[in-house]
Amino acid sequence: MLIPLMIIVAGIVLRQVDRWWFSPARGDDPPGSLHTVMAAQRRRANDVTPVLLLAGHWLEVAGWWVLAVRTGPVGWVAVTVAVAVKFRHLQEVSHFAVHGVLTRSAKAGTAWTEATVHAPLGFVPVPVRREKHVRQHHPNATVAGVDPNLAELHRAGLLPGARPFRFALAVVHPLTPTGLAHTCRTLATTLRPRRGSWWRLLAFAAVPVAAGLLVGWPAALFGFLLPRLLLYPQLAWMSLLVEHRWFDAEPAAGSPAAIEAARCLRLYPRSPVLALLARGTWLPNGDLFHYAHSVHPAVRWNYLPALERSIGNPEYTPQALLLGRSAVIIRHHRALGGRRHEDGGRAPTKSSPARPRARSLSGPERLR
């Protein structure tokens, strides 16, 4: 047990180099305003500490692999959960690389992201992800017929008039047989060998094969396949559900802050313990601060809490995910209880003006 724990701790320590380097508390001028944030981000941008960050995550995964072969069923469950969380962290790190703010060089960030996250986890190429998230989702969040993320929620069954059982299945969609089949089809489509992209299939297959041959079959099964196919997709799905008021966002005009305040949400604003737990597991990096990110998508996750203190919270600040009158899932369910509209979105009212496209901000933007 000591060796896998030492490997996991080593990975955690390695990740702290990037965290320390970009820490808002380091230096004489702690970032607060957008100007000071961007100045600090430009000064500290580099191509070295992000590599240590990515390596640290994978070193932790390797430690969990070793633990998997030295434990029984209880340990296998723990490994599956822990590795799924690591994959969520890697997804969010790569998300900022897609925005071009992980490294000093955008090309270096893309290369490292492809090699250490997108290819081994079977994600689409970075340019494809950038097109979907940065150019399609960001300026059109919650707009039916335009936002690809909202279309994904609709495909899972989150539609106006959905009955309670159908709604509940959609909330855990990746864990259902339909959701698992969708995950497998998406992987098959992404990894289908094409000219110049055959290496992606090899990279994806190499991870469980190496885990199985070098460590043991429990590492391949519980340390890669089950987390990647079942639990990680559910964690990512939960994150998607708490990004926006998907089904009852209010049209708004004005500054990016005003537009995003009407369609974003901020989970656990007055629950530091729950917020810390979420940041460490299913809402890592800047995911809990999606409102601040939506307003300033060119900002690295390290500085989003400081920006949130500057711009405040959006209109909807739920204290819970599942239970309670203000809970996110409860609100989604209530919003979908309205009459069905032909475009699949919320039926408009005469007093609701068409939502304008959020104006593009300078600098790189974010992608899920």
N, C-alpha and C positions, 0 to 999 in steps of 0.2 A: 504493500500500500504506500510505502514511503516514496518509492521512485516515481509513480504517476503523480503524486501530490507535488513532488519537487518540480516535475516538468510543468505542471499547471501553474505553480507559483512563478516559475521562471518566465512563462509566457505573459502572466499578468504584469510582472516587473518590466519586461521588455516593452509592453504597451505604454507604460507610464512615461517613457521618454518623449513621445509625441504629445502626450497630455500636458507634461510640464512645459515643453517648449512653447506651446500655444496657450498656456494658461493666462486668462485675463488678469489674474492677480499678480503676474510676474511683470516687473518693470515699474517705472515711475508714473506712468499714465494709464491706470486701469481703464479699459474701454468702457464707454457708456453710450455715447452718441454714435450714430452711423459713421461719422467722420473719423472718430478715434478708433472705432472697430476696424474699419477698412485700412487705416494707416498701420495699425498693429498687425493685421493679417498680412499686409504686403511685406512688412519688415521681416516677419517670421516665416514666410513661405519658403519651403525648401523641398528637396527631393529625397532626403535621407530619413527623417523621422517617420514619414508615412510608411516607408518600407518596413521599419521596425514595428510599427503598429500592425501591419498586415501579418508579418512574421509571428508576432506575439499571439495573435488570434489562432493561427494555425498550430503554433506550439502548444497552446492550450488544448486544441482539438486532439493533438497527438497524445497528450497526457490522459485525456479521457479515453482514448483508444486503449492505452495500456491498462487503465483501470477496468475497462470492460472485460478483458480476458482474465482478470484476477478476482472477479466477483461473480456472484450468482444473479438470479433474476432481479432482485432489488437493485443491485448495482447496474444492471442493464437498463432498467427504467431511468435511473438517475443519469446515466450516460446519454440516453436518447434525448432527454429533456435538455441537458447541458449543451450538447452539440447543436441541437435545434436553436438554442439561444445564441450560440456562437455564429451560426449561419445568419441569424437576424442581424447580428452586429456587423458581419462582413457585408451583408446587403446594404446596410446604411452607410458604412464607410465608402463602398463603391458608389453609392448614390451621390455623395459629395464629389467623388472623382468625375462622375458624369457631368456635374455642374462645373467642373474645372477648378475646384478650390481645394482639392486634397493635397496637391503638390504645387511647386512653383511652376513647373512645366506641364501644361495641359496634356501634351503628348506622352510625357512620362507617366502621368496619372492614368491615362487611358491604357497604356501598355501594362502597367502593374495591375490595374483592375481586371483587364482581360485575362492575364496570366494567373492571378491568385484568387479571383472571385468568380467572374463570369464563366470562364471556361470550366474550371473544376466543379462548379455548382450547376452547370448546364443552363446558365442564363443566356438571353439573346445577346448578340454583339452590342457593345457600348453605343455605336451610332444609332442602332435601332431603338434602344432604350431611351436615348437622348431625344430622338424624334417624338416618341410617344409621350414622354413625361414633360420635357421642357417646352416643346413647341405645341403640343396638343393639349396636355392637361393643365399646365400652369396658367395660361391666360384664359382658360375656359372651364375652370373647376366648377362642378355641380351643374353645368349647362347640358341638358339632355340633348342627345344627338350629336354632340361635339366632344364632350369629355370622355376619353377612353376608359378612365377609371369608373365613372358612373355606368358606362355600358357594361363593364365587367360585373358590377353589382347587380344590374338588371338581369344579366345572363344567369346569375346564380339564383334568381328567384325573388330578389328584393324589388318588388313591383307594387304599385298601388293596388289595394284590394287583396294582398296576399293574406291567406288565412294563417292563424297562429302557428299551426304545425309546419306549414310551408315556410313561414318566416323563420321559425326556429332552426329548420334544416339549413336555410340560407346563411344564418349566422355562423354555423359550424360547417359550411360548405366544403372546405378542403378535407374534412374528416369523413365525409360521406362517400359512398361508392361512386356517385356521380362526380364529386369533387376530385377524388383520387384518379378516376379515369381521365378527367380533364388535365390534371397535373402530368400524367403519363403521356397523354397526347401532345401536350405542349412541349415536353422534353423531347419526344420523338421528332416533332417538327423542327425544333431548334437544333437538334443534333444530327439531323439527316445529312449525310455526307454530300457536300457540294464542292465544286472546284474552288480550291483555296481555303476551304473551311473544314476539311476532313480532320484536321488536328484537334478540333473542338471535341469531337466524339472520343478521340483517344485520351484527351486530357480529362474528360469527365469519367471515363471508364477506369483510368489509371488510379484514381483516388481510392475507390473501394477495393480494387485489386491489390494495390500496395498495402492497404490496411489489413486485408485478409492474409496476404503472404508474409508480411513483415511482422505483424502483431498477432493476428488470429481472427477466425471467422466472426467472433462477437464484435470485433472492432468494425468490420465491414458492414454487418447487419445493423447493430445498434448504434454504431458511431458514424454511419453515413446514410445507408439506404432508408431506414425508418425516419430519421430526422429530416432528410431531404424530401421524402415523398409524402409524409403525413404531418409531422408536428411543425416543422418550419413553415410550410404553407399556411397553417392555421394561425401561427403567430403573425405572419405578414398580413393575413386577412384581417385579424383583429386590429392591427395598426391602421389598415386602410379604413376600417369602419369608424375610427375616431379622429380622422383627419378633418372631416367637413360635416356640415349639416346637409348631408347629401340630398335629402328629400323635401326639405322645407327651407332652404336657404333664401334669404330675402334679397331681392334686387337692390343694388346700391350703386351710387355713382360717387365720383370724387377721387380722393387720393387712394393709392394702393392699400393703405391702412384701413380706410373706410370700407373699401370693397371687400377686403379679406375679413374684416371684423364681422361682416354680415353672413359669411359663408363658412368660416372656420370655427373651430371650437378649441377649448383648452381644458384638458382633463386634469383633475386633482389639483386645482390651484391653491386650495387651502388644506391639503393633506400631504405634508412633506414625506411621511413614511411611505404612503402609497406611490407618490411621485418618484421617490428614490427606487422603490422596487420596480416600477415600470421602466425607469431609465436603465436599470441593470439587466432587464430581461427583454420584454417585448416592444418597448419604445426606446431603443438605445440612441446614443448620439443626440442628434437634434430632433428626433421624431416626436418627443413630447411637446416640443416648442414649434409645432407646425404652423401656427399663426405667425410667429415672428419670422419663420423661414419663408412663408408665402409672401410676406411683405417685403423681405429683403433676401431673395433667393441666392444672391452671390456671397452670402456670409457663411463662413465655416461654422460647424456645430458648436465649437468651443465658445463662441461669442453670442450665441442666440439667447441664453438666459439674461445676459446684460442688456441686449436689445429689447427683450420682453419687458424688463423693468422700465425701459425708456418709453416704449410705445403703448404699454398696458396690455390688457386682455381683450379678446373678442367679446361679442355680446353673449355668447353661450359658454358658460364655464361649469360643466357638470362635475359633480363630486363622486360619481360612480360610473362603472361600465355597464353593469347588468341590472342592479336593483335600486329602487328609489324613483321618485317622481321625475327627478332631473337626469336620471341615468341615460347614457347615450343610446343604448339598445331600446329602451322604453320610448325615447323620443322618436327614434327611427320608426318604430312600430306605429306610434300614433300618427306620424306624418304620412305613412303609407296607407292609413285608414281612410284617406280622402277619396273622392271619386276619381276614377281612372281617366287619364288623358291620352289622346292618341299618340303623343310622342313619347310616352312612357314616363314622363316627369310629372311634377306637381302642376295641377291645373291652375292656370294663371287667373288673376282677378283683374277687373277693369282698372283698379287703382294701382296695379303693379306695373311699372314701366319695364321695358325690356332691359335686361342687364347688359351694360356695356362691357366690352372686352377690357380686361385689366391691361393697362399699358405696360409695355415691356420695360424692364429695368436694365440699366447698363450692367455689363459684366456677365459672367457665367451664371446659369440658373440651375435649379435642382431637378433631379429625376428620381422617381421611385423605380 
